[in-house]
Amino acid sequence: MSGTSADGIDVAIIETDGIDVFGLGPCLTVPYPPALRRRIMATYGAARAPAAVIEELTRAHAAAIRLLVKRRYLKHSKIYIIGFHGQTILHRPQDRVTVQIGDGALLARLTGTTVVNRFRDADVAAGGEGAPLVPLYHAALARRAARDGRLELPAAIVNIGGVANVTYVGAAGAHELIAFDTGPGNALIDDWARATKGLAMDRGGRLAAAGTVDRRALDRLLAHRYFRRRPPKSLDRDAFSLAPLADLSAADGAATLTAFTVHAIAGAACHFPEPPKRWLVAGGGVANPTLMRGLANAVGEVAPVEALGWRSDALEAEAFAYLAVRSLRGLPLSLPSTTGVPRPMTGGVIHSPPRAGSFRSLRPRSRRPHSPVRRAGPRKSG
């Protein structure tokens, strides 16, 4: 998984049948080389990316997988399937458009392993938001934790990446599952830190901690029409403008944007059937103490997902491994209550390597008639 912050590639191994999660394997984060990150971010907002960028990004993912396998002395043959989210450069579901770049066929050839990618396409084509897609994985983890007595439902699981999203898991489990993008996550803060201080991010929330929230600018940000929409709903990374902060200092702007992320997350609770008994946080935002303190002040006690033995940095990568198996089995990746799609929707494009391996045992014997899963054979990169 590479999120909208485009800071690098998260790789994680899990053991799953696409319904339950039996074990969490090793994980790794590999930063993008600065030059590749610049080339990726130059494509944001475009409907396509140069073939050279797509190939370079795909090879970077293959290298990250090989690095994890090598560091942990694993046998690559033990990996049955790879979920390859790719890099989102455009997400405009109202126009039925979502673009995640990455060459699944090339990754299958480079790794010798079956790859599933293009997870969002079928949902968006059917009229869904195409995001967030992690809620079914959140629900699987939450149900197991509830069965073990480690988590009392309902619970809210917040992922703070470039964009922030929330999954509400009700006491009824998957039958009461609500999810949507709450608003900005780290992307606006990163962009502000880069524009005003030449920093890749507000590391540790230190810039925001040195500033004061500008209430007028915050009110202008919160007046965005997105917050008047009812879920399910999703956002493009660049949906919000930094214009309201034009006259602020670097520190005050960072403090205001951090408060913006906090208010947007806290405001999501008005869409829940009942208050969560637990708020759990994952994603890069966990490493920002200023943001976490603000969130605790807004909603009450919050805890990183590590409190349940989960892994903040790996959670989304794990989710796409989980969804890859669901795709193979023709199981839904999204629901009407998570993306607004008209019916439970499977999806993904399956790419077989030139010589298929032992992943065959995971393939379903039949697919549901409505399944839009497509299989793509080996093809030339680009």
C-alpha positions in Angstrom: 0.0 0.0 0.0 1.1 3.5 -0.8 -1.2 6.2 0.6 -2.0 9.6 -0.6 0.8 11.1 1.4 3.1 9.3 -1.1 5.8 8.9 1.6 6.6 5.3 0.8 5.5 1.7 0.4 4.0 -0.3 3.3 4.4 -4.1 2.9 2.8 -6.6 5.2 2.1 -10.4 5.3 -1.1 -11.8 6.8 -2.6 -15.3 7.0 -6.3 -15.2 6.1 -9.1 -16.9 4.2 -10.6 -13.6 3.3 -13.2 -13.9 6.1 -11.2 -14.3 9.3 -7.6 -13.2 10.1 -5.5 -16.0 11.6 -2.2 -14.4 11.9 -0.1 -11.2 11.2 3.3 -11.8 9.6 6.2 -9.4 9.3 5.8 -5.9 7.9 8.1 -3.2 6.5 7.9 0.4 5.3 10.2 1.5 2.4 10.4 5.2 1.7 10.1 6.3 -1.9 13.3 7.7 -3.3 12.9 11.5 -3.3 13.1 11.8 -7.1 10.4 9.1 -7.5 8.2 10.8 -4.9 8.5 14.1 -6.9 7.6 12.4 -10.1 4.6 10.7 -8.5 3.3 13.9 -6.9 3.6 15.7 -10.3 0.9 13.3 -11.6 -1.6 14.2 -8.9 -4.9 15.3 -10.5 -4.2 13.7 -13.8 -6.2 10.9 -15.5 -3.1 9.0 -16.4 0.6 9.0 -15.6 3.7 8.5 -17.9 4.5 4.9 -18.6 8.0 5.4 -17.1 6.6 6.6 -13.8 4.2 3.6 -13.6 7.0 1.1 -14.3 9.4 2.8 -11.8 6.6 2.7 -9.1 5.9 -1.0 -9.9 9.5 -2.0 -9.7 9.8 -0.1 -6.4 6.9 -2.2 -5.0 8.6 -5.4 -6.2 11.9 -4.3 -4.6 10.0 -3.6 -1.3 8.5 -7.1 -1.3 11.9 -8.7 -2.0 13.4 -6.7 0.8 10.8 -8.0 3.3 11.3 -11.5 2.2 15.1 -11.3 2.4 15.2 -9.6 5.8 12.9 -12.1 7.4 14.5 -15.1 5.8 11.1 -16.1 4.2 10.4 -18.4 1.3 8.8 -16.4 -1.4 6.9 -19.6 -2.5 4.9 -19.3 0.8 3.3 -16.1 -0.5 0.1 -17.1 -2.3 -1.2 -13.8 -3.5 -0.2 -10.1 -3.5 -2.7 -7.2 -3.1 -1.3 -4.3 -5.0 -3.2 -1.1 -4.3 -0.9 1.2 -6.4 -0.7 4.9 -6.0 -3.9 7.0 -6.1 -3.4 10.1 -8.3 -7.0 11.0 -8.9 -10.2 10.1 -7.1 -13.4 11.7 -8.4 -16.2 9.2 -7.8 -18.9 11.8 -8.7 -17.6 11.5 -12.2 -17.1 7.7 -11.8 -13.3 8.2 -12.0 -10.6 6.8 -9.8 -7.0 6.3 -10.9 -4.5 4.1 -9.0 -1.3 3.8 -11.0 0.8 0.6 -11.0 1.2 -2.3 -13.4 -0.2 -5.5 -11.9 1.0 -7.7 -14.8 4.5 -6.4 -14.4 4.5 -7.0 -10.6 3.2 -10.5 -11.2 6.1 -11.2 -13.5 8.7 -9.6 -11.3 7.6 -11.5 -8.2 6.4 -14.8 -9.8 3.2 -14.5 -7.8 -0.4 -13.8 -8.6 -1.3 -10.1 -8.1 -4.7 -8.4 -7.6 -4.9 -4.7 -8.3 -7.5 -2.1 -9.4 -9.6 -2.7 -6.3 -11.7 0.4 -6.6 -12.7 0.4 -10.2 -15.8 -1.8 -10.0 -17.2 0.0 -7.0 -16.9 3.4 -8.7 -18.2 2.2 -12.0 -21.3 0.9 -10.2 -21.9 4.3 -8.6 -20.1 3.8 -5.3 -17.5 6.1 -3.7 -14.7 3.6 -4.2 -13.4 4.5 -0.7 -12.7 3.6 2.0 -12.0 0.0 1.2 -10.4 -1.0 4.5 -13.7 -1.3 6.6 -14.3 -5.0 6.0 -10.7 -5.7 7.3 -11.3 -3.4 10.3 -14.5 -5.3 11.0 -12.7 -8.7 10.8 -10.1 -7.6 13.3 -12.7 -5.9 15.6 -14.9 -9.0 15.6 -12.0 -11.2 16.6 -10.9 -8.8 19.4 -14.5 -8.6 20.6 -14.7 -12.5 20.7 -11.5 -12.5 22.7 -12.8 -10.0 25.2 -10.3 -7.3 24.2 -12.7 -4.9 22.6 -16.2 -3.7 23.5 -18.4 -2.7 20.6 -19.4 -0.3 19.1 -16.0 1.0 18.2 -14.6 3.6 15.9 -11.4 2.9 14.0 -9.8 6.0 12.5 -7.1 5.8 9.9 -5.2 9.1 9.5 -3.2 8.9 6.3 -3.2 11.7 3.6 -7.0 11.6 4.0 -8.6 10.4 7.2 -11.3 7.8 7.2 -13.4 6.1 9.9 -15.0 2.7 10.3 -17.8 2.3 12.8 -18.2 -1.3 13.9 -21.5 -1.8 15.7 -22.3 -4.3 18.3 -23.9 -6.4 15.6 -20.6 -6.7 13.8 -20.6 -6.6 10.0 -24.3 -6.1 10.0 -23.8 -2.6 11.4 -20.8 -1.3 9.6 -20.5 2.4 8.6 -17.5 4.0 6.9 -16.5 7.2 5.1 -13.7 9.7 4.7 -13.9 12.2 7.5 -11.9 14.9 5.8 -8.2 15.8 5.6 -5.6 13.7 7.4 -1.9 14.5 7.0 -1.8 15.7 3.4 -2.7 19.3 4.0 -0.3 19.5 7.0 2.5 18.0 4.9 1.8 20.4 2.0 1.9 23.4 4.4 5.1 22.3 6.1 6.7 21.8 2.7 5.5 25.2 1.4 6.4 27.3 4.4 9.4 25.5 6.0 10.7 23.2 3.2 9.9 20.2 5.4 8.5 16.9 4.2 6.1 16.9 7.2 5.4 18.4 10.6 7.4 15.7 12.3 6.2 15.0 15.8 3.6 17.8 15.4 6.3 20.2 16.7 5.4 23.0 14.2 1.7 22.9 15.2 2.6 22.7 18.9 4.5 26.0 18.5 1.5 27.8 16.9 -2.0 29.0 17.8 -5.2 28.0 16.0 -6.7 30.8 13.9 -10.4 30.4 14.5 -11.4 32.4 11.5 -9.3 30.3 9.1 -10.5 27.1 10.8 -14.2 28.2 10.3 -13.6 28.8 6.7 -12.1 25.4 6.2 -14.9 23.7 8.1 -17.5 25.5 5.9 -16.5 23.3 3.0 -19.6 21.6 1.5 -18.2 18.2 2.0 -19.1 18.4 5.7 -22.7 18.9 4.9 -22.9 15.6 2.9 -24.2 12.5 4.6 -22.1 9.3 4.3 -21.0 7.2 2.6 -18.7 9.8 1.1 -15.1 10.0 0.0 -12.5 12.6 -0.8 -9.7 13.4 -3.3 -6.4 14.3 -1.6 -6.6 17.8 -3.0 -10.2 18.5 -2.2 -9.3 21.3 0.2 -7.4 24.6 -0.4 -4.7 26.2 1.7 -6.0 29.6 0.7 -7.7 30.4 4.0 -4.2 30.2 5.7 -2.5 32.7 3.3 -1.8 35.3 6.0 -0.7 32.9 8.8 2.7 32.1 10.1 4.1 28.6 9.5 3.4 27.6 13.1 -0.1 29.0 13.2 -1.0 27.5 9.9 0.2 24.1 11.1 -1.8 24.4 14.3 -4.9 25.4 12.4 -4.6 22.5 9.9 -4.1 20.1 12.7 -7.2 21.4 14.4 -9.0 21.0 11.0 -8.2 17.3 10.9 -9.3 16.9 14.5 -12.6 18.7 14.1 -13.4 16.7 10.9 -12.8 13.4 12.7 -14.7 14.4 15.8 -17.6 15.6 13.6 -18.0 12.1 12.1 -19.6 10.9 15.3 -22.9 12.6 14.4 -23.4 9.9 11.8 -23.0 7.0 14.2 -26.1 5.2 15.6 -24.6 5.4 19.1 -21.4 6.7 20.6 -18.4 4.4 20.3 -17.2 2.8 23.5 -13.6 2.9 22.0 -11.8 5.2 19.6 -8.8 3.5 18.0 -6.3 5.3 15.7 -4.0 4.0 12.9 -1.9 5.6 10.2 0.8 8.2 10.1 -1.3 10.5 12.3 -0.5 8.3 15.3 3.0 9.6 15.2 1.8 13.2 15.7 1.4 13.8 19.4 -0.2 17.3 18.8 -2.9 15.7 16.6 -3.5 12.8 19.0 -3.9 15.2 22.0 -6.3 17.3 20.1 -8.3 14.3 19.1 -8.5 13.1 22.7 -9.7 16.5 23.8 -12.4 16.4 21.2 -13.8 12.8 21.5 -12.5 11.5 24.8 -9.9 8.7 25.3 -8.2 7.6 22.1 -5.6 4.8 21.7 -3.4 3.7 18.9 -4.5 0.3 17.4 -1.3 -1.2 19.0 -3.4 -1.3 22.2 -5.1 -4.3 20.6 -1.9 -5.8 19.1 -2.6 -4.3 15.7 -0.1 -2.3 13.7 -0.7 1.3 12.7 1.8 1.5 9.9 0.8 -1.9 8.4 -2.9 -1.8 8.7 -3.8 -0.6 5.2 -1.2 -2.9 3.6 -2.7 -5.8 5.5 -6.2 -4.7 4.4 -5.3 -5.0 0.7 -3.7 -8.5 1.3 -7.1 -9.4 2.9 -9.0 -7.9 0.0 -6.9 -9.8 -2.5 -8.0 -13.1 -1.1 -11.6 -11.9 -1.0 -11.3 -10.9 -4.7 -10.0 -14.4 -5.6 -13.0 -15.9 -3.8 -15.5 -13.5 -5.3 -16.4 -12.0 -2.0 -17.5 -8.4 -1.5 -14.9 -5.7 -1.1 -17.4 -3.0 -0.3 -20.9 -2.6 0.9 -23.7 0.0 0.5 -23.0 1.3 4.0 -19.2 1.7 3.4 -19.0 3.2 -0.1 -22.7 3.7 -1.1 -22.5 1.1 -3.8 -25.9 -0.2 -4.7 -25.2 -3.8 -3.6 -22.3 -5.7 -2.0 -19.6 -5.5 -4.6 -16.6 -7.6 -5.3 -13.9 -6.4 -7.7 -10.2 -6.3 -8.6 -8.2 -7.5 -11.6 -6.2 -10.7 -11.2 -2.9 -11.0 -12.9 -1.3 -14.5 -13.1 2.5 -14.8 -13.4 4.0 -16.6 -16.5 4.2 -19.8 -14.4 1.4 -20.1 -11.8 2.4 -21.3 -8.4 0.6 -22.8 -5.4 -1.9 -19.9 -5.2 -4.3 -22.1 -7.2 -5.7 -23.6 -4.1 -7.2 -20.3 -3.1 -9.2 -19.8 -6.3 -12.9 -20.2 -6.0 -14.7 -22.9 -7.9 -17.3 -20.5 -9.2 -18.1 -16.8 -9.1 -21.3 -15.0 -8.3 -23.1 -13.9 -11.5 -22.8 -10.2 -10.6 -19.1 -10.4 -9.9 -17.1 -7.8 -11.9 -13.8 -9.4 -11.1 -11.6 -9.5 -14.3 -8.6 -11.7 -15.0 -5.8 -10.1 -17.0 -3.1 -12.3 -18.5 0.5 -11.4 -18.7 1.2 -8.3 -20.9 4.0 -6.0 -21.6 4.6 -3.3 -19.1 3.5 0.2 -20.0 
